[in-house]
Each structure stands twice: as C-alpha cells, then as structure tokens.
Amino acid sequence: MPQPTSPLSSSPQVILNYPVTSGTSAASSTAWFADLRAAQAQAKATNRPLVAVFSGSDWCQPCVVFEQEVFSQPAFTAYAHNRLVLAHFDYPRQAQNQPTPAQAQLNQAAAAQLNREGDFPLAVIVSPEGKVLAKTGYIAGGPAAFQAYLNKVLGK
C-alpha cells in the first residue's frame, strides 16, 4: 500500500472541505486537513489532539527538512494514524506555488489563531478542547524525536 505524503511537499494547495489524503482512502491513511475549523471539529469529535503545521515550502529550509525527516516518513504516519488530527498551512513565496485565494484565506485564519508571531516552521499542539498545549519548531532526530516530544507534551 502506498504511504501518504504530507501536504508540505505538494503545491499548490487546493482547498478541500475534507481531509487531504494524498491519493489514498481516508480509511487507510492519516489525513491532513487544510481548514483549521474542520480539523478542530475532527479533533473534538474524535477526542484526539491536533497538530497544526505552518510552513514555507519553497523558501524555508528548516520547513523542508521537517517535512522530509518527520512528516513524510512512514513511521510518523503510522504514529499519527488514530492518535492525532493533522492540519497543514503553507506559505510559499514563488508565484507558481501560491495557494488558491480561498486556501490563502484559510491559511490566514489559522495563522491569526495559532501563529500570530509568523514562526516557520511551526508545529502547534492543541488539545481536543482547543487549548494550545505547546508550540515547537523543527526537532532534529526524525519521527522518533518528534514522537517523543509529542508524548511528553501529551503526557503519554
């Protein structure tokens, strides 16, 4: 079965009212939301924490490294499946990578709520109830290091 890739590596973004599943069925993959409100609703409905990722996929080298070393790895996908709700908001600079106007609005709404400082890369861990638990930039060490960080934040 093909492994889904994080939407950090796909451009341009497309607005979806359902999870981004990178070509696999939603039932068999870990989905990435492109709409914070939909992701928050899913987190609440499933009682799972939300990880919202903010990146600059075509200009931010640490964002690219975070994607390659963590989010696109099968080990992270396996960890996140049935444990987390994932959302991604990309801010590319190159004209050919720009999101649709509707997606740009969703990105700005997400940033206004979770990334007012404009930090990149940024992963925001939010409780199912909507409380921000932690914020972090790139964590070296691949999926295992990021999972250990999440386990510490989530008290697991």
N, C-alpha and C positions, 0 to 999 in steps of 0.2 A: 504494500500500500504506500503511495507517495506521501511524504511528510509535508504538511503545510508550511509555508514560509510566512514570516512576519510581514505585515504590510509596510514595514520600514523600508523594504527593498523594492517595493512596487511603486511606480509612478507613471502617470499622475494618479492621484487618488480619485476615487469615484464615491459619490455619496450613496450610501445604502441605508435602508431602513431596517436592515437585518445584519447579522454579523458577517464580517469578511471572512471567508473560509478558504480562500486561495485554491479553488478548484476541487475541493474535496467536500464530501457531505458534512453538514453541520453535526450530524450524529457521531461521526467518526473522527472529528478533528477538533482542535482548540480554535475557537473563533476569535477574531479581533474586531471590535466594534469601531466605527468611525464617527459615532454620535455619543457624546458623553451621557446625555439623558437616558438613552436606550441602554447603555452599559450600566448606569446606576440602577435602573429599573431591574435589569437582569441580576445584578449583584444582590439587590434586596430580595427579589423573588426566589433566588437560589441560596440565600444566606452565605454567599461567598465574597471574599474581599475582591476589590477592584484594583488592578494595576493599570494606571493610565500613563502612557509613554509619550513624551514630547521630543521630537527630533527634527533635525535639519539634514535630510538625507543626501543632499547634494553639495553641502558646504561644511558640515560639522564632522570632522574626522572621528572624534570620540563617539558620535552618534552611530557612524558606520561600523565602528569596532564593536560597540554594544550590540548592534543588530547581528553582526557576523558571529561574535563569540557567545552570545546568550540567546537572543530571541529567535534566531533561525535554527537553533540546534534542536535535534530530536529529543535530547534529554530535557530541555526546558519545556518543549511541547508536551512531553509525557507528564512532567511535574504539574504543569498548569491545568491540564485536562481534568475536569471535575473538581478542581481546587480553587481556581481563580476565574475572574471575569477580566478580560483583557481589552484595552482600548488604545488606539494609536492616533496621534495627531502630528502630522508632518508639516514642516515649514520650509519647503525648498526655495531656493533663490533663482535657479535657472528657469527661463521662460517656458521651456518645453516640459518642465516638471510641475508646473503650477497646478494646484487642485482646482476643481470647479468652483465657481463663486459660492455655490451652496455649501460645499465642503469647507471652503475658507471661512464661511460664517460659523460653521460648527466648530472648526478649529479655534476661532477667536473666542467663542463662548466657553469652550473648555479651558482655554488659557486664562480667561477672566476669572474662572472659578478656581483653577488649580495651579496655574503657573503665571501669576501676576508679575513675577520677577523676570520672566523671559529666559529661564535657565535651559541650556541644552548641553548634553542630553539630560532628560529628567524623567525619572520614574516616580510616580506618586502612588502610594499605597493607601487605599481608602477602605474603611470598614463597610460592611453591608448596609449599615445605618447611615452612611455618608460622612463619617468623621475621618479627616485626614490623619492617618497614623504615622506616616513617615514620608520623606522625600529623599531621593538619592540620585546622584549622577552615575556615571559609568563605574562599575565594580569589576576590577580585574579578577580573573580566575574562572571565567566561563560560567556555565549553568550551575555548577556545584556551589560556587561562591555566591551567586545571586540567590539561589535557593536557600542557602544558609542564612543570608541576610533576611529574606522573607520570613523564614521560620522564626528568627529572632524577633522580628517586628510583630509577627502574628502570634507569638507565644507558643510555638509548637515545637 
